[in-house]
Amino acid sequence: MPGEKARRLIEAMGEAGIPQTQIARALRYEHPTNLKLARREYVTKRSWDRLVTLYRHYARRGLVPADVLEEVGA
């Protein structure tokens, strides 16, 4: 999956006040302080699916705008 789509979701969560360390922990990154996913040109399908699931969780709780999912084609 294109990394720009993953970056957009991560940016939207950041704009909503969700720290990158929290996102990384939710995605089960070994080192939560280093969210490399945001800098990659491409992300794996598994990482993309986890990120979308996390974003949907936050959207259902009203913490992030749901329309960003449509914007990135999720």
N, C-alpha and C positions, 0 to 999 in steps of 0.2 A: 504494500500500500504506500502511496506517496507520503513522505514525511511531513509535507506542508499541511495535510489534513490533520495529522496527529498534533502538530504544533498549534493549529487553530483551536482544537479542543483544549489543549493544555493552557493556551493563552486565555481562553474564555473562563476556565476554572480559576486561573490566577487573578483575572479581573474581578471575579466574584469573591476574592479573598481566601481562596483555598491554596495553602502553601504547597510548593512543589514537593517538599518532603512528605507531606500527607498523600499526595498523588502517587509518589514513588512507592511508599509503603503499601498503599492499596493495590498497586500493580505487582507487589511482591519483589521489588528490586532489592538486590543484596545490599547495595549502598544507597539508602534513601536520599542522601544529600546530593547525589549526582544523577540527575534525571537526563541521561544521554538521549533518551527517546526524542526529546525536543530538538535535537541537533542533527538527527539522521536524515539522509536523503530519502530513504525508504524504511518502513517498519514492517515487521513480520505480521502475518495475518493474525497470529495468536496475540501479539501485543496490541494490534488494532482492535481486536474483539474485546480484549480486557479494558482498553481505554474507553471504548464506546459504552460498554456495560457500566463502567464507573460513572461516565458522564450522564447516562440515562438515570442512574441512581440519584445523582445530585439534581437532575432536572425534575424528577418526580417530587423531590423534596422542596422544589422551588428555589434552589440555591444558585442555579445557572440557567441561562435562557435556553429553552428547548429548541428554538429555531436554528441554533448553530448546528444541530445534528442534520437538519435538512441542507444547510449551507455546505456541509462537507460530504453529503451523500451517504450518511449512515442510516 
